[in-house]
């Protein structure tokens, strides 16, 4: 039976929300070092442009209607709330709600039966209060209304729930939980804190990226969007593209950085819509899959502090510090807080829909290893105040395990937490139409949860089970759940198979036959070989074959290896060939942050100002790296900006810069059109055209043959810096590919093919456009004939630090 409760709230009882400002010291971070928060910095921000989008935005605006049923209410004031006599007013008053028992499922706020049901898990709280906050009150740090939940009628098991009917226009919500505040016991209950619902579909606090809250707040009060029956989006028949993973060419993209630069020419720079406006660039480049850096709600002001080196302020630009996992980043939208965040949700959907129209899949970089709440010194935002000991991996005296390097570790294999993660991933697939996920520091998801108990997890004890909190599990329950979920096992699942606690699982990540991995060993080996380091020729050959040394024995395939040379974290491709050492002084941390072991080579001079010969060698090396990426078995991934040679000035840890150092510079891309960008486009096109460069299994001797300076005689010695091979291709016939990573030129002997002749297609030692002899190259035939005397003798000259691709054609006079 539903219980209607009449509660009242006087003006004098309205609460001023506590200011969650920079008084909260941040947790220790791996990427930033001991960030500090400042209040009231003197900084101005540009005004938002009015919505004048040329794209079809009809689906971005939601219709809203008023409900006629509201009730007056009074503060319940604790566990006894809800015991008052049920009296529904005959004349409803605006801003009051009809309150009834509600339902324990589904979690979150759900529009149903003419109202909204609220359900949230908290096992250890002794009382719960639903807080309602109008959009205007949120800006003024005021609480509009609160409804105390009766533990007898509004709680089922460990789930608190309530059902409301009324006028929800411009209304947001949050929760208060009361209980023991005892960090040593793992409890952080504080009834003064308004907390976010972990299942909220949008979170509002500020509408403008980088703009401070009221009175200079870095952590202004946040609240959750209440769903509406009128929430709708026209998907226009959108369906998953479902590309075989072997066919992917992935592009790692930062939403704000992609279109924020003034040269982008976009109407809404730095937003989801800005990405939409630039999708044709990706189509031109030849990629068919986006990997979006974190788009879950995070607080970019988390590290906000004055940077005396640059005279500006540091922000959390990359976003690897999640506040809420179901919510798209509001400040990546042009709409901001308009329509209580619903328009921002639809802008993300629009990005996915328009990408799919262009044949581009969308993956999300998700951060389930830690949250923005940090360690014991961090703010209480959501999980910590709801049930800290459930959501975080704790030591016996309440200390936070820090396998993430960011202050806390999400308790992924706890039954409640792993169900939360699965629910979240399902939401992004079913409601937001994303095609898969890349899991940041995924090895944390394989660690045993706090209070690990095999009997609880598996239903029976495991012989010899002496696992403690954080121990790696051979069959992690969370990975098991995701891998066998009827929805999730059909999407792309990519693990960053390591964490900061020393667990490195590249090649050994629990996979159920479907998980892929960021192949960090590929990155390191390719960098070492191409810069000319001895003793890497054999390992380099393994990389070209899809790393069978890592994946074949475990039953996986080449496409389980996501190959990359550069990513957001570390040197860009241009900096990889320009700097021997990191140059991170602009981060304000005395160059102590960032990776020291980069396997880079500056080609003879440090920095951008170098001789002409050094600059030519750098361009050659960039082409070598990109060619290697495109001819390797496995799935290639390109990092944003590398296609035109973006530089960060040698900074390999640009997490804190909302500036040109992290922005895609479209004017530089235009300058690169006839040069490196052209080369990249032609190489991706060549890969897509070749049947043999995206194999479903590892190549065998029937298809692939290794060569050295002479055909059929590969050199795997410690001093070898030359690797060559031929590949049988059903489309191209036969392909000869060679890499000379020596400082010395060499003339190679090509395999004899009677009745056929080898012709050059790619030679990275040549300037554009002769580095790739496409059919539109001026005087192409003349360029080919320049090598006729070598090819007639079945020879080809290779300069130092160069790579080539030759194709086999029938002899005209054979």
N, C-alpha and C positions, 0 to 999 in steps of 0.2 A: 504494500500500500504506500502511495506517495504521501509524504507529509509536507503540507504547505506551511511555511513558517513566516510569521510577520515580525520583522526586525526593523528598528529605526536607527537612524544615525543623525545626530544633531550637528549643526555647524561647528559647535565647540569641540565635538569629538573627532572632527576630521584631522587627520595626521599629516604633519609635515614629514616628507620622506628624508631619511638621513642622507647626507651628501657623501657618496662613495667616490671620493676624489683621490688625489695623489697622496693622501695620507697612507694609502695601502702601499707598502713597499713590495715590489714585484719579486717573484721567486727567482732563484738562480736560473739562468738560461744558458743553453749551449751556444746558440747562435749569437745572441747579445751577451755581453758580460755585465752583470749587476746593473741593469738599467734602473734609472731613477725617474721619478715623476715630478713635474713642476706644476705649480698652479699659476694662473693668470699670466702666462707668457705674452709678451706683446707681439702679436702676429695678426695679420689681416688675411682674409680669404676672399677669393673672387665670388661675386654673386652668381647664383645659378641662372642659366638661361631659361627662358620660358619654353614650355613644350611646343615645339614647332616641327616635330619630326616628320620627315618626308615619307618614312615607311608607314605601312598600314598599322595604325595603333588602335584600331577599334577594339581589339581584344585586350587592350591594356587597362580599360576602365570598367569597373565593376558597378553594377546597379545596386542601390541600397534602398531598402524599404523599412518603414517603422512597424514595430509590433505594438498592438493595442493593449496587451496584458502586462501590467507592471504592478508591483506591490511596494508598500512602505516597509522599512526594515529598521531594526535597532541592533546595536552591537551585541553579539552573543557573549563575547568576553571570556572564552576559555573552553575547556572540555565539556562544560555543561551547556554549551550553545546548542540550540535546536530543541530544547525542552520547553520553550515557551508555547503558550496556547496558539494553535493555528488559526489565524484570522486573516482572511483575504479582504482587502479593502474593496468596497463597492465602487468607489470612484478612484481608479488608479492614478497615481501621481507620477509625473514625468521623472525619469531617472531612477525609478525603483523597479525591483524585479520580483517575479513570482518564483519562489524557491521551493524545490522538492528534492527528494532523496537522491535521484540520479542513478547512474549505472557504472560499474567498475571497469567496463571495457567499451570501446577501445581507449587506450591512454591518450592524453592530450585533450584539446577542446574540439568537440565534434558537433556540427549543426545537425539536429534531428528533431522530429516531432514538434516542429514549430518553435524550438528553443535551442539551447546549447548545453551539451553535457560536458562536464569537466571531470577528469579522472587522472590521478597521479599516484605513483608509488612512493611510500615512505614507511618503512617497517619500524623504525625506532623513535619516531616523533610521537609526542603525547597529545598534541593538538595541531590542528591545521586550520588556516583561514584563507579563503579565496578573496583576493584583493582586486577590485575593479578600479581602473584609472582612465579617465577621459584623456584624449589626446592633448587637450589644453592643460589639464592638471599635471600631466607628465612633464611638460615643459616648466611648470612652476613648482615641481617637486611636491605635489600634493596627492593625497589619496582620496579618490572620489567616494568609494564605498568598500566595506569589507563584510564578508559573510563567514561567520565561524561555522565550522563543520562539526556536527555531533558524531563522536566516535561510535555511538550505538547505531545511528541511522545512516550516517554518511561515510561509513567505512565497511569494506568487505575484505576480509583478510588483511593484507598490508596495503590496500588501495583505498585512498580517500576519493570521494566522488560527490558531485552535486549537479542538479539540473536546474537551469534558469530559463525563464521566459521574460522577455522585456525588450527594451530599446537598446540595442547594442551599437548604434551608430557612433563612430569615432570613439569606441570604448576598447580598452586594452585590459589585460589581466596579468596577475602574478600570484604568488602564494607566500604566506608566512607559516613557518613551522616552529613549534616550541618543543623543548626537551632539554636534555642535559648538555651543557656546554663544558665539555671535558676533553680537550685535545689528547691527553694521554690515553684516554679510552676510545679515541677516534671519533668523538662527537663534537660537532660545531653548531649546535642549534642556537639560534638567536632570533627571537620573535620580533625584533626591530627591523630585520632585513626582509625586503620584498624580493622574492626569488623567481627566476625564470623557470617555466615548465620545460623539462628536457624535450618534450614532444611538441613544443610550439612550432608553428609553421612559418612564423616571421617574428623578429625581435626589433623593437624600436627604441632608440635612445637619442640619436642625432641623425639628421638627414644629409649632412654634407661631409664628404670624406676629409678628414684632417681638421674639421672645425671643432673647437672646444665646446663643452656643455656650459650650462648656466654657471656664472661666476668662475669661469676658467676650469671647470671640472674635466678631468680626464676620464673619470668613471661616473658619469651621470646615471641616474636611475634608469633602468631598462624595464620594458614591459612587453608582453606577448600579444600578438594579433588574435582577435576572436574571429573564427570563420563565419562566413555568411552563406545563406542558401543561394544567394545570387552570385557567388564566386564562380566564374566561368572563364574558359579560354578556348578559342577556336584553333584546334590542332590541325585543321584542314586535312584530315585523313592521315596524319603523320604516323608512320610505322617504323620500327627498328630496322636499320640497314643490314645488320647481322653479317658483316663482312667476315670471312674466315680470317683468323688472326694473322696467318702467314702473309696476307695481302696488305696489312696495315703499313702506313708510313705516318708515324706519330709526330705531332708538333706540340711541344710544351709551351703554354701560353699563359701570361699574366693578364687578367682582364683589364685592370687599370693601366698597366704599362703599355698595352698593345696599341691604344689609340689616344693616350693622354698628351703626347707631344704635339706642339702647335703645328707641326708640318703634316699631321694626319689628315687635316681638312675635314674631320668628322663633325657632325652637328652636336653630338653628345660625347665628347672625348672622355675617356676613362671609364666607360660604362659598358654594360652588356650590349646596349644598342650601338655603341661605338665599335664593338667587335663585329656585330652584324654588318655594319657598313664596310668593314674591311675583310669580309669573308672571301671575296673574290681574289684577294692577294694569295690566300692559302690555296685556292683552287689553281691559280697560276703556278704556284710553287710545286704543286703536285702532291700535297699531303691529303690524306683522306681520314684523318683522325686527330681531334684536338684533345690534349690533356690539360685541363684547366687547373692552374695552381689554386690553392684553397679559396673556395667561394662560399664556405659556410660562414655564418656571422662571427666576426672577430672584432676586436677593438684595436684599430690602428694606432690609437693613442697610448697603448699599453706601455711602450718604452719612451713615451714623450719626455724629452729632456733636451736641454740646450746643448748643441754641439759647437763648442768654441772653435773647432778647426775650420768649419765652414760658415759659422755664424748663423746656422739655422737650427731646426729642431728634428730630432730623430723620431721616426715612427716605425710601427710594425708594418712594413710594406708587403712582405711576402705573405703574411697571414697564417703562419703555422702556429696558431694559438687559439683554438676554437672556443667560442662562447656558447654556441648552440648548433647542434648538428643537423636539425631538420630545416633550418632557416637559411635561405640564400643571403649573402652579404647585401644589406639594404643600401649601403653607400656605394655600391657598384652599379646602382640603377640611376637612371635620369629622374625617376619619380621620387626617389628618397622616401620620406615618410607619408607621402600622399596616399590617401585611401588606406591608411593604417598598414602600409606595407604590402597590400595585395597587388598593387601595380608592379612592385618590384619583383614579386614572384612571377608575374606574367611576363616581365621583361626577360627573366632567365629562360622561361619557357619559349619565348620568341627566339632567343639565341639558339636553343636546341633545334627548334623547328626549322629555322632558316639554314642552319648548318646541314641538317638532314636533306633539305631541298638541293643542296649543292653536293650531295654525296659525301658529307663529312660526318663521321661519328664524333660523339662527345664523351670523354672520360673525365671524371672528377678526381682530383688529388685530395684524399680524405685523411684526417689526422686523428685517428682513434687511439693514439698512444698516450696523449696527455690533454689537459684543457688549460684555459687561461687562468684558472684559479690558483695555479702555482703551488708553492709549499705552504707551510703554516703561516707565513707572513703575507700570503696573497689574499685577494678579496673574496668574499663569500657572495657568489653570483647565482648559483644554481645547485649543482650536484653536491657541493660541500654542505650546504645548509639543508638539503633534503635528506641525504643519507650518506655522509662522508665515508663511513666504514664499508659501505657497499660499493660505491663508485670508484674508490681509489685503493691502490695496493698499499697497505699499511704494515709497518713493523709492529711487534708486540706492544710497544709503548706509545703507539699512535704516530710515530714518525712516518714520513712519506718516502716510499721507495722512489728512486729517481732514475729509472732505466731510460727515460726520455731525455735526460739532461736539461729538462725544463721545469723542474721543481716537483712534479708529481707524475704518477703513472696510472693510467686508466686501468681499472681492474677487469680487463676484458673477458676473462674466463669465469667470472662470477655468473651464475645462472641468470640473474636479473640484467646484468650489464650486457651479456652476450645477446640476450633477446632484444634489448634496446638497440644494439648495433644492427642486428638483422632487420628489425622493423625500420630503422632509418634507411638502410640500403634499399630495402624494398620500396620505400616511399619515393626515393629519387629515381628509381627505375620505372615504377608504375605511374606516378603522378607527374614527374618532371622529364621522363623519357630519356634519361641519360643511358649511355651504352656500356658503362662499366666504370671501374674505379682503380686508381693507383693508391696503395696504402702506405702512407708515410711511416717509416720505422716499424715496418710490419712485424718484425721479430718479437716485438713486445706482445703481440697478439698470440704468440705461442707460449708465453710464460704462465706458470701456474698462478692462480688467483690467491688473494689473501685467504687464510683458513682453508687451504686446499684439502679436499676430502674426496678420495676416489670413490668411496661408497656413495656420496651424494651425487657425484658427477656421472659415474658409470653404473651405479646400482649394485656394485659389488667391490670388495677390496681388491687391490692389485698386489700380487705377491712381490715382496721386496720394495714396496712403494714407500720411499723415504723422502719424497719430494717436499721441499719447503717453498714458501712464497717466492715467486719469481723464477723458479726452476723451469728450464725449457721442457716442454712436453712433446713427446713424439706424435701424439694424436690430440692436438689442442681442441677442446670442445667448440670453441668459436669458429675455428677454421673448418671443422667438421660440419657445423651447422650451415655456414655459408656455402661450402662446397656441395652440399647435398640439398640445399634449398631449391624447390622447384622453380622459383623465379630467378634467383641469383646465380645458379650454376650455368645459366645460359648467357651471362654477360661476361665482359672482359674483366679479369681479376689479376692485378699486377702488384706484386709485393716489392717494397724496398726491403730486401731481406737482411736487415741488420738493425741494431739499435745502439745507443750510446753506452750501454752497460757491458759491451764487449761481445755480445752475441752476434756472430756473422754467419749467415745461412745461405749465401749465394751458392746455388747448386743443391742445397739440402733442405730448402724450405718445404714444410709439409704441404703437399700440392693436390692430392686426389686426382692427378692427371689433368687438371684444368688451370692451375695457377701459373702465371708467368712471373718473371723476376726482372727488376732492373739489374742488368748484368754489370756490376761494378768491376769485375775482373776483366771483362771485355774492355772497358774504358781504360784501365790501367795498362793492360798489355798493349793495346793499340797505340797509346801515347808513347810508351817506351820504345816500341819497334820503329815507328815512323820517325821519331827524332834521332834514331840511329844508335840505340843501345844494344850492345852485344847480348847474345844468349836468349833472344826472344823470338827467333824465327819459327821454332816449333810451336810455341804458345800462340803466336800470331796466326799460324795456319789453322789451329784449333778454332780461333775466333772467326775466321773466314767461313768455317764449316758450321757455324751455329753453336759452338762450344759443346761438342759431344762429350768431352772429358767431364763436363759438369752435369749434363742432362740426360745422356743416353742411358746410363746404367739405371737411373731411377724411372725409366719408362717414358720420359718426356721427349719432346720434339724440338727442332730448331726454333719454332715460333714461341716456345716457352722462354726464350732469351730475348729481352728487350735491350737492344744494343744502343749505346750512346757514347759519344766522345765528350760532350759537354752537357751540362744541365744548369738550372738556375743557381745552384750551389756550387761555386768554384769559378774557374776562369771561363770566359767566353772563348769561342774558337779563335777569334782574332788575338785575344790576350794570351792564349795558350802558345802562340808562336811569337809573342812580342816580349814576354816577361819570364825571367827565370825565378823571380821571387814575387810574393804577394806585396801589394802596395795598398794597405788598408788604413792608412793614417786618417783618412777622411771619416772613418767610423768613430773617431774620438776615443779609441781604446789602445793607443800607443802601438798599433800594429800587432797586438797580441791575440786578436781574434782571427778566425778563419783557418783553413787548412794550410799546413806548411809543406806537405808532401804533394806537389802538384804534377810531377812528371812533365813539366813544361820545358821549352827551349826557346830562347829569344832569337835564335838564328845568328847570333854573333854580337848583337848590341842590345842593351836593355832600354826599353821604352819605345815610344812612337817615333821619336826623332832619330832616324837611322839613315845609312847610306842607301843609294838606289839599289845596289846589289843585294843588300840585306832585305829590303822591302820586296824585291822580286822573289827571293827565296821564301819569305813568309807567305806570299800569295800561293806559291807552289805547294808549300806544306798544308795550307788550308784546303787546297784542292785534293791533296793526297788523303787527308782525313775524311773529307766528304765522299770521295770515291770509295774509300774503304768501307764506310758506313753503308753505302748503297749496293756494294757487291757482296756483302757478308750475308750468309744465311741467318735467319732470325728476323726480328722486327726492328727496323731503324727508328730512332727518335732524334728529332732536330730540336734544338733549343732556340727560343724566340730571338730573332735578331742575327743569329749566326749566318743566315742565308745572304746577308749583305756585309758581314764583317763588323758587327757591333762591338765596340770596346767599352769597358768599364774602367779604363785607366789602370788596369792591373789589380783592381779590388776584387777579391774572390769571395766576399761575404757581404753583399750589398743589401742585406735584410732591412736596413734602417733608412733607406734613402727614397723619398718620394720626389724624384728629380729625373733629369735627363739621363743620369747614369743607368736608370732602370727602364727608361722609356724607349720603345721602338721608335727609331728616328727615320721617318719616311723620306725625308730629303736625302739621307745617305743611301737608302734603298734605291732611289731614283738614280743616284750617281753610279750605283753598282749594276744597273740594269744590263748594260752590254758586257759586263765583266763577270764577277763571281756569282751574282744572282742568276745570270744566264746559265752559267755552268751548273749550278745547283738544280735549276729547273730541268735542264737536259738530262742530268744524272737520275733524277727521280723518274722522269719519263722513260729512260732506258731501263731502269729496274722494273717498272710496271710492264714494259713490253716483253721482258725476258721471262720465259716460263721457268727457267732454272734458278732464278734469284729469289725465290720465295717458296722453297720446297717444303713439302709436308713431312719429310723425313730427312735424315742426315745423308749427304751425298756419298755414294760408294764409288769404287774404282771403275764401274761401268760408265759412270758419268763424269768423274773428275780424275784428272791426272796431274801429278806434281812435276814441276820442272825446276832446273837451276839455270845457270848461264848456258847450259846445253840442255836439250830436250830430254826428259825422262830421267834426269840426274839431279834431284833436289839436294840442297846443301842444308843439313840441319845442325851443323857444327856450332860451337860456341861463338865463333867469330862471324858467322854468316849474317849478312844484312840484306839478303835477296830472297824473295819468295815469289814464285810464279806458278800458275796452273792453267789448264784448259778445262772448259766446261761444255759439255754437250747440251745444246738448247734446241728444243723442238721448233722454236720460232726463229732464232738467229742462226741456227746451224751449229757452229762451234765458236767459242769465245776464248781468246787468250788474254789473261790478266797478269800483270807483273808489277812488283814493287821493288824499287832499288832505294833502300834507306841508307846507302853508303855515301860517304863524302866524295867518292870517286865515281866517274862515269864508267859505263860498261857497254860493250856491244854483245848482245845476246844472240844465240842461235835459236831459231824458231822450229817447232815441230814440222816435219815434212808431211805434206798432204798432197800426194800426186794428183794432178788435175785441178788443184785449187791453189789459191794465192791469198796470203794474209794482207789485209789492208788496215791502216791505222784509223781509229775512231777517236780515241782520247789519248792525249799526251799532256800531262800536267806541267811539263817543263816549258810549254809554249805559251805565249801570250794569247789573250782572247782576240779574235774568236777561234784561233787555231788550236786552242786547248781541247775543243770538242768540235770535230768536223761534221757538224750537222749538214743536212742537204741545202740549207740556205746560206752557207758560208760563201762569201765572194771568192771566186777563183778557187773553188774547192779542189778541182781536178789538178790544178797546178800544184797545190799544197801536197796532194797525195803523190804526185809524180816526183817531187823532190826526194822522196825516199825510195824511188823505183830501183836504183842501183843496189841499195841494201836489201830490199825485199826480193829482188831477182836472185840474190844469193842466200835467201832465207835468213837474213840477218835484220837486226834492228838496234840502233844506238839509243841508249838511255842515259840521260844526264844524272848527276847525283841528285838524291832526294827527289825522285820522280816516280810516277806510276803511269801505266799505259793500259789501254784496252784495244785489242785488234780483233777484227772479224774475218772469217774465212769466206772467200768468194770463188766461184768457178773461174778457171783460167779462160780468157777469151779465145785463145788459140789452141786450147787443149783438144 
